[in-house]
Amino acid sequence: MTPPRDFADHGPCVEELAREFAKQDAASSEALIETLATQAIRQWRLDDATFWQRVKFQARMIRARHGSGAAISRH
């Protein structure tokens, strides 16, 4: 999965990206999201930073809902 470059590139779909991040190792996916949010903040792209925080939260919710070993599907 190639992360979007900016807010205009990723659009409003938090759920789809969150599902992809939830499929990955929690520590590495959260580190990547944190990096993306930090870069956005440094460039004053607050919509992007907010988006990445929403993706992180949603991915955590998906992992919690499905457990750490369960397969994550697109229901």
Biopython code that builds the backbone (N, CA, C, O; Angstrom):
import numpy as np
from Bio.PDB.StructureBuilder import StructureBuilder

atoms = [
    (1, "MET", "N", (0.842, -1.180, 0.000)),
    (1, "MET", "CA", (0.000, 0.000, 0.000)),
    (1, "MET", "C", (0.885, 1.241, 0.000)),
    (1, "MET", "O", (1.788, 1.372, 0.826)),
    (2, "THR", "N", (0.623, 2.125, -0.912)),
    (2, "THR", "CA", (1.324, 3.397, -0.978)),
    (2, "THR", "C", (0.487, 4.455, -0.274)),
    (2, "THR", "O", (-0.635, 4.735, -0.697)),
    (3, "PRO", "N", (1.019, 5.051, 0.799)),
    (3, "PRO", "CA", (0.235, 6.073, 1.499)),
    (3, "PRO", "C", (0.020, 7.296, 0.620)),
    (3, "PRO", "O", (0.888, 7.638, -0.184)),
    (4, "PRO", "N", (-1.110, 7.951, 0.759)),
    (4, "PRO", "CA", (-1.376, 9.182, 0.012)),
    (4, "PRO", "C", (-0.342, 10.248, 0.353)),
    (4, "PRO", "O", (0.230, 10.245, 1.443)),
    (5, "ARG", "N", (-0.111, 11.154, -0.581)),
    (5, "ARG", "CA", (0.874, 12.219, -0.376)),
    (5, "ARG", "C", (0.318, 13.378, 0.425)),
    (5, "ARG", "O", (1.044, 13.981, 1.216)),
    (6, "ASP", "N", (-0.941, 13.700, 0.243)),
    (6, "ASP", "CA", (-1.525, 14.825, 0.976)),
    (6, "ASP", "C", (-3.040, 14.665, 1.036)),
    (6, "ASP", "O", (-3.602, 13.718, 0.486)),
    (7, "PHE", "N", (-3.680, 15.596, 1.705)),
    (7, "PHE", "CA", (-5.123, 15.502, 1.935)),
    (7, "PHE", "C", (-5.904, 15.396, 0.634)),
    (7, "PHE", "O", (-6.878, 14.648, 0.555)),
    (8, "ALA", "N", (-5.490, 16.126, -0.371)),
    (8, "ALA", "CA", (-6.186, 16.084, -1.661)),
    (8, "ALA", "C", (-6.057, 14.698, -2.290)),
    (8, "ALA", "O", (-6.926, 14.273, -3.051)),
    (9, "ASP", "N", (-4.972, 13.999, -1.969)),
    (9, "ASP", "CA", (-4.704, 12.688, -2.541)),
    (9, "ASP", "C", (-5.494, 11.586, -1.839)),
    (9, "ASP", "O", (-5.878, 10.610, -2.484)),
    (10, "HIS", "N", (-5.747, 11.712, -0.546)),
    (10, "HIS", "CA", (-6.412, 10.617, 0.160)),
    (10, "HIS", "C", (-7.913, 10.786, 0.304)),
    (10, "HIS", "O", (-8.607, 9.819, 0.615)),
    (11, "GLY", "N", (-8.424, 11.965, 0.090)),
    (11, "GLY", "CA", (-9.866, 12.141, 0.145)),
    (11, "GLY", "C", (-10.442, 11.832, 1.513)),
    (11, "GLY", "O", (-9.714, 11.813, 2.506)),
    (12, "PRO", "N", (-11.723, 11.593, 1.571)),
    (12, "PRO", "CA", (-12.391, 11.457, 2.857)),
    (12, "PRO", "C", (-12.452, 10.037, 3.417)),
    (12, "PRO", "O", (-13.026, 9.848, 4.489)),
    (13, "CYS", "N", (-11.890, 9.031, 2.745)),
    (13, "CYS", "CA", (-12.131, 7.639, 3.133)),
    (13, "CYS", "C", (-11.177, 7.134, 4.217)),
    (13, "CYS", "O", (-10.178, 6.479, 3.918)),
    (14, "VAL", "N", (-11.486, 7.437, 5.453)),
    (14, "VAL", "CA", (-10.692, 6.996, 6.588)),
    (14, "VAL", "C", (-10.788, 5.470, 6.736)),
    (14, "VAL", "O", (-9.779, 4.800, 6.959)),
    (15, "GLU", "N", (-11.982, 4.941, 6.613)),
    (15, "GLU", "CA", (-12.231, 3.516, 6.870)),
    (15, "GLU", "C", (-11.376, 2.605, 5.982)),
    (15, "GLU", "O", (-10.800, 1.631, 6.468)),
    (16, "GLU", "N", (-11.291, 2.910, 4.705)),
    (16, "GLU", "CA", (-10.539, 2.058, 3.786)),
    (16, "GLU", "C", (-9.050, 2.000, 4.159)),
    (16, "GLU", "O", (-8.467, 0.917, 4.229)),
    (17, "LEU", "N", (-8.451, 3.144, 4.392)),
    (17, "LEU", "CA", (-7.046, 3.162, 4.801)),
    (17, "LEU", "C", (-6.855, 2.530, 6.175)),
    (17, "LEU", "O", (-5.868, 1.833, 6.405)),
    (18, "ALA", "N", (-7.783, 2.767, 7.076)),
    (18, "ALA", "CA", (-7.674, 2.180, 8.411)),
    (18, "ALA", "C", (-7.686, 0.660, 8.336)),
    (18, "ALA", "O", (-6.941, -0.002, 9.059)),
    (19, "ARG", "N", (-8.522, 0.101, 7.472)),
    (19, "ARG", "CA", (-8.540, -1.351, 7.294)),
    (19, "ARG", "C", (-7.188, -1.876, 6.820)),
    (19, "ARG", "O", (-6.709, -2.908, 7.290)),
    (20, "GLU", "N", (-6.584, -1.152, 5.887)),
    (20, "GLU", "CA", (-5.269, -1.571, 5.381)),
    (20, "GLU", "C", (-4.208, -1.502, 6.485)),
    (20, "GLU", "O", (-3.394, -2.415, 6.618)),
    (21, "PHE", "N", (-4.214, -0.433, 7.269)),
    (21, "PHE", "CA", (-3.254, -0.319, 8.363)),
    (21, "PHE", "C", (-3.534, -1.353, 9.452)),
    (21, "PHE", "O", (-2.597, -1.852, 10.076)),
    (22, "ALA", "N", (-4.785, -1.678, 9.690)),
    (22, "ALA", "CA", (-5.138, -2.655, 10.719)),
    (22, "ALA", "C", (-4.648, -4.060, 10.368)),
    (22, "ALA", "O", (-4.427, -4.880, 11.259)),
    (23, "LYS", "N", (-4.480, -4.338, 9.086)),
    (23, "LYS", "CA", (-3.980, -5.643, 8.643)),
    (23, "LYS", "C", (-2.487, -5.804, 8.933)),
    (23, "LYS", "O", (-1.986, -6.925, 9.012)),
    (24, "GLN", "N", (-1.791, -4.703, 9.090)),
    (24, "GLN", "CA", (-0.347, -4.720, 9.307)),
    (24, "GLN", "C", (-0.034, -4.838, 10.796)),
    (24, "GLN", "O", (-0.919, -4.730, 11.646)),
    (25, "ASP", "N", (1.233, -5.059, 11.087)),
    (25, "ASP", "CA", (1.706, -5.070, 12.463)),
    (25, "ASP", "C", (1.342, -3.735, 13.126)),
    (25, "ASP", "O", (1.591, -2.670, 12.562)),
    (26, "ALA", "N", (0.759, -3.800, 14.311)),
    (26, "ALA", "CA", (0.263, -2.594, 14.979)),
    (26, "ALA", "C", (1.371, -1.571, 15.219)),
    (26, "ALA", "O", (1.188, -0.385, 14.943)),
    (27, "ALA", "N", (2.509, -2.015, 15.727)),
    (27, "ALA", "CA", (3.583, -1.074, 16.061)),
    (27, "ALA", "C", (4.129, -0.379, 14.815)),
    (27, "ALA", "O", (4.327, 0.836, 14.821)),
    (28, "SER", "N", (4.371, -1.134, 13.757)),
    (28, "SER", "CA", (4.948, -0.513, 12.561)),
    (28, "SER", "C", (3.932, 0.363, 11.833)),
    (28, "SER", "O", (4.297, 1.413, 11.302)),
    (29, "SER", "N", (2.660, -0.048, 11.797)),
    (29, "SER", "CA", (1.664, 0.777, 11.110)),
    (29, "SER", "C", (1.408, 2.070, 11.882)),
    (29, "SER", "O", (1.230, 3.125, 11.273)),
    (30, "GLU", "N", (1.387, 2.001, 13.211)),
    (30, "GLU", "CA", (1.186, 3.227, 13.994)),
    (30, "GLU", "C", (2.392, 4.152, 13.887)),
    (30, "GLU", "O", (2.242, 5.373, 13.893)),
    (31, "ALA", "N", (3.582, 3.577, 13.791)),
    (31, "ALA", "CA", (4.779, 4.405, 13.613)),
    (31, "ALA", "C", (4.722, 5.137, 12.277)),
    (31, "ALA", "O", (5.075, 6.314, 12.200)),
    (32, "LEU", "N", (4.282, 4.453, 11.231)),
    (32, "LEU", "CA", (4.160, 5.094, 9.923)),
    (32, "LEU", "C", (3.110, 6.200, 9.958)),
    (32, "LEU", "O", (3.339, 7.294, 9.443)),
    (33, "ILE", "N", (1.968, 5.916, 10.561)),
    (33, "ILE", "CA", (0.917, 6.937, 10.663)),
    (33, "ILE", "C", (1.424, 8.143, 11.450)),
    (33, "ILE", "O", (1.161, 9.288, 11.082)),
    (34, "GLU", "N", (2.145, 7.883, 12.523)),
    (34, "GLU", "CA", (2.680, 8.981, 13.338)),
    (34, "GLU", "C", (3.662, 9.824, 12.532)),
    (34, "GLU", "O", (3.677, 11.049, 12.653)),
    (35, "THR", "N", (4.476, 9.177, 11.717)),
    (35, "THR", "CA", (5.411, 9.886, 10.849)),
    (35, "THR", "C", (4.662, 10.764, 9.854)),
    (35, "THR", "O", (5.028, 11.920, 9.641)),
    (36, "LEU", "N", (3.613, 10.214, 9.246)),
    (36, "LEU", "CA", (2.819, 10.979, 8.283)),
    (36, "LEU", "C", (2.141, 12.173, 8.954)),
    (36, "LEU", "O", (2.106, 13.266, 8.389)),
    (37, "ALA", "N", (1.607, 11.970, 10.147)),
    (37, "ALA", "CA", (0.961, 13.066, 10.872)),
    (37, "ALA", "C", (1.984, 14.139, 11.261)),
    (37, "ALA", "O", (1.705, 15.333, 11.154)),
    (38, "THR", "N", (3.157, 13.715, 11.707)),
    (38, "THR", "CA", (4.202, 14.663, 12.098)),
    (38, "THR", "C", (4.671, 15.491, 10.905)),
    (38, "THR", "O", (4.862, 16.702, 11.020)),
    (39, "GLN", "N", (4.856, 14.837, 9.767)),
    (39, "GLN", "CA", (5.243, 15.575, 8.561)),
    (39, "GLN", "C", (4.181, 16.604, 8.188)),
    (39, "GLN", "O", (4.503, 17.733, 7.818)),
    (40, "ALA", "N", (2.931, 16.212, 8.287)),
    (40, "ALA", "CA", (1.842, 17.133, 7.954)),
    (40, "ALA", "C", (1.838, 18.340, 8.891)),
    (40, "ALA", "O", (1.635, 19.473, 8.454)),
    (41, "ILE", "N", (2.063, 18.091, 10.173)),
    (41, "ILE", "CA", (2.084, 19.188, 11.142)),
    (41, "ILE", "C", (3.242, 20.140, 10.850)),
    (41, "ILE", "O", (3.077, 21.358, 10.902)),
    (42, "ARG", "N", (4.394, 19.589, 10.549)),
    (42, "ARG", "CA", (5.565, 20.426, 10.241)),
    (42, "ARG", "C", (5.318, 21.313, 9.027)),
    (42, "ARG", "O", (5.875, 22.406, 8.929)),
    (43, "GLN", "N", (4.486, 20.842, 8.106)),
    (43, "GLN", "CA", (4.193, 21.609, 6.899)),
    (43, "GLN", "C", (2.882, 22.395, 7.025)),
    (43, "GLN", "O", (2.373, 22.920, 6.035)),
    (44, "TRP", "N", (2.348, 22.471, 8.225)),
    (44, "TRP", "CA", (1.115, 23.192, 8.503)),
    (44, "TRP", "C", (-0.074, 22.672, 7.692)),
    (44, "TRP", "O", (-0.974, 23.436, 7.343)),
    (45, "ARG", "N", (-0.073, 21.376, 7.396)),
    (45, "ARG", "CA", (-1.207, 20.761, 6.698)),
    (45, "ARG", "C", (-2.066, 20.084, 7.769)),
    (45, "ARG", "O", (-2.017, 18.868, 7.949)),
    (46, "LEU", "N", (-2.841, 20.892, 8.464)),
    (46, "LEU", "CA", (-3.581, 20.386, 9.618)),
    (46, "LEU", "C", (-4.704, 19.430, 9.230)),
    (46, "LEU", "O", (-5.033, 18.525, 9.996)),
    (47, "ASP", "N", (-5.295, 19.616, 8.057)),
    (47, "ASP", "CA", (-6.300, 18.654, 7.594)),
    (47, "ASP", "C", (-5.678, 17.274, 7.432)),
    (47, "ASP", "O", (-6.296, 16.267, 7.777)),
    (48, "ASP", "N", (-4.457, 17.227, 6.907)),
    (48, "ASP", "CA", (-3.762, 15.950, 6.743)),
    (48, "ASP", "C", (-3.455, 15.318, 8.097)),
    (48, "ASP", "O", (-3.674, 14.123, 8.297)),
    (49, "ALA", "N", (-2.949, 16.122, 9.017)),
    (49, "ALA", "CA", (-2.604, 15.605, 10.340)),
    (49, "ALA", "C", (-3.841, 15.033, 11.035)),
    (49, "ALA", "O", (-3.781, 13.965, 11.644)),
    (50, "THR", "N", (-4.943, 15.739, 10.938)),
    (50, "THR", "CA", (-6.195, 15.260, 11.526)),
    (50, "THR", "C", (-6.641, 13.972, 10.859)),
    (50, "THR", "O", (-7.089, 13.044, 11.532)),
    (51, "PHE", "N", (-6.523, 13.909, 9.547)),
    (51, "PHE", "CA", (-6.891, 12.705, 8.817)),
    (51, "PHE", "C", (-6.090, 11.508, 9.327)),
    (51, "PHE", "O", (-6.666, 10.455, 9.604)),
    (52, "TRP", "N", (-4.772, 11.655, 9.454)),
    (52, "TRP", "CA", (-3.941, 10.537, 9.886)),
    (52, "TRP", "C", (-4.254, 10.122, 11.322)),
    (52, "TRP", "O", (-4.184, 8.937, 11.649)),
    (53, "GLN", "N", (-4.592, 11.065, 12.166)),
    (53, "GLN", "CA", (-4.996, 10.706, 13.523)),
    (53, "GLN", "C", (-6.305, 9.907, 13.505)),
    (53, "GLN", "O", (-6.480, 8.976, 14.291)),
    (54, "ARG", "N", (-7.206, 10.274, 12.617)),
    (54, "ARG", "CA", (-8.466, 9.530, 12.479)),
    (54, "ARG", "C", (-8.211, 8.125, 11.945)),
    (54, "ARG", "O", (-8.849, 7.169, 12.385)),
    (55, "VAL", "N", (-7.280, 7.995, 10.997)),
    (55, "VAL", "CA", (-6.929, 6.667, 10.472)),
    (55, "VAL", "C", (-6.359, 5.805, 11.594)),
    (55, "VAL", "O", (-6.732, 4.641, 11.734)),
    (56, "LYS", "N", (-5.454, 6.374, 12.394)),
    (56, "LYS", "CA", (-4.849, 5.623, 13.496)),
    (56, "LYS", "C", (-5.915, 5.149, 14.483)),
    (56, "LYS", "O", (-5.917, 3.986, 14.885)),
    (57, "PHE", "N", (-6.804, 6.034, 14.867)),
    (57, "PHE", "CA", (-7.869, 5.676, 15.803)),
    (57, "PHE", "C", (-8.755, 4.575, 15.223)),
    (57, "PHE", "O", (-9.075, 3.605, 15.910)),
    (58, "GLN", "N", (-9.149, 4.726, 13.962)),
    (58, "GLN", "CA", (-10.030, 3.739, 13.328)),
    (58, "GLN", "C", (-9.334, 2.391, 13.201)),
    (58, "GLN", "O", (-9.967, 1.356, 13.410)),
    (59, "ALA", "N", (-8.042, 2.377, 12.863)),
    (59, "ALA", "CA", (-7.289, 1.123, 12.768)),
    (59, "ALA", "C", (-7.236, 0.437, 14.130)),
    (59, "ALA", "O", (-7.359, -0.785, 14.214)),
    (60, "ARG", "N", (-7.055, 1.206, 15.185)),
    (60, "ARG", "CA", (-7.067, 0.634, 16.538)),
    (60, "ARG", "C", (-8.432, 0.024, 16.856)),
    (60, "ARG", "O", (-8.518, -1.054, 17.444)),
    (61, "MET", "N", (-9.478, 0.714, 16.468)),
    (61, "MET", "CA", (-10.829, 0.196, 16.716)),
    (61, "MET", "C", (-11.056, -1.107, 15.949)),
    (61, "MET", "O", (-11.640, -2.049, 16.485)),
    (62, "ILE", "N", (-10.602, -1.164, 14.709)),
    (62, "ILE", "CA", (-10.758, -2.383, 13.907)),
    (62, "ILE", "C", (-9.982, -3.525, 14.534)),
    (62, "ILE", "O", (-10.501, -4.636, 14.640)),
    (63, "ARG", "N", (-8.738, -3.272, 14.955)),
    (63, "ARG", "CA", (-7.946, -4.318, 15.607)),
    (63, "ARG", "C", (-8.633, -4.807, 16.876)),
    (63, "ARG", "O", (-8.689, -6.010, 17.131)),
    (64, "ALA", "N", (-9.150, -3.886, 17.664)),
    (64, "ALA", "CA", (-9.821, -4.266, 18.907)),
    (64, "ALA", "C", (-11.074, -5.084, 18.638)),
    (64, "ALA", "O", (-11.365, -6.044, 19.352)),
    (65, "ARG", "N", (-11.803, -4.703, 17.620)),
    (65, "ARG", "CA", (-13.035, -5.393, 17.269)),
    (65, "ARG", "C", (-12.763, -6.809, 16.770)),
    (65, "ARG", "O", (-13.538, -7.727, 17.040)),
    (66, "HIS", "N", (-11.666, -6.982, 16.045)),
    (66, "HIS", "CA", (-11.365, -8.271, 15.433)),
    (66, "HIS", "C", (-10.345, -9.083, 16.207)),
    (66, "HIS", "O", (-10.094, -10.237, 15.858)),
    (67, "GLY", "N", (-9.759, -8.526, 17.231)),
    (67, "GLY", "CA", (-8.720, -9.232, 17.970)),
    (67, "GLY", "C", (-7.422, -9.213, 17.192)),
    (67, "GLY", "O", (-7.419, -8.955, 15.989)),
    (68, "SER", "N", (-6.338, -9.480, 17.860)),
    (68, "SER", "CA", (-5.031, -9.362, 17.200)),
    (68, "SER", "C", (-4.775, -10.465, 16.200)),
    (68, "SER", "O", (-3.991, -10.258, 15.273)),
    (69, "GLY", "N", (-5.400, -11.642, 16.336)),
    (69, "GLY", "CA", (-5.118, -12.736, 15.420)),
    (69, "GLY", "C", (-6.180, -12.973, 14.378)),
    (69, "GLY", "O", (-5.998, -13.821, 13.503)),
    (70, "ALA", "N", (-7.270, -12.264, 14.437)),
    (70, "ALA", "CA", (-8.378, -12.501, 13.512)),
    (70, "ALA", "C", (-8.139, -11.833, 12.171)),
    (70, "ALA", "O", (-7.480, -10.797, 12.079)),
    (71, "ALA", "N", (-8.684, -12.446, 11.141)),
    (71, "ALA", "CA", (-8.584, -11.849, 9.816)),
    (71, "ALA", "C", (-9.506, -10.643, 9.746)),
    (71, "ALA", "O", (-10.599, -10.649, 10.312)),
    (72, "ILE", "N", (-9.067, -9.637, 9.064)),
    (72, "ILE", "CA", (-9.851, -8.409, 8.925)),
    (72, "ILE", "C", (-10.419, -8.378, 7.517)),
    (72, "ILE", "O", (-9.689, -8.372, 6.526)),
    (73, "SER", "N", (-11.724, -8.357, 7.459)),
    (73, "SER", "CA", (-12.376, -8.344, 6.145)),
    (73, "SER", "C", (-13.075, -7.018, 5.926)),
    (73, "SER", "O", (-13.058, -6.135, 6.784)),
    (74, "ARG", "N", (-13.666, -6.901, 4.805)),
    (74, "ARG", "CA", (-14.314, -5.651, 4.415)),
    (74, "ARG", "C", (-15.812, -5.714, 4.624)),
    (74, "ARG", "O", (-16.517, -5.590, 3.622)),
    (75, "HIS", "N", (-16.357, -5.883, 5.746)),
    (75, "HIS", "CA", (-17.811, -6.055, 5.928)),
    (75, "HIS", "C", (-18.514, -4.832, 5.623)),
    (75, "HIS", "O", (-19.740, -4.784, 5.718)),
]
sb = StructureBuilder()
sb.init_structure("model")
sb.init_model(0)
sb.init_chain("A")
sb.init_seg("    ")
for serial, (resi, resn, name, xyz) in enumerate(atoms, 1):
    if name == "N":
        sb.init_residue(resn, " ", resi, " ")
    sb.init_atom(name, np.array(xyz, "f"), 0.0, 1.0, " ", f" {name:<3s}", serial, name[0])
structure = sb.get_structure()
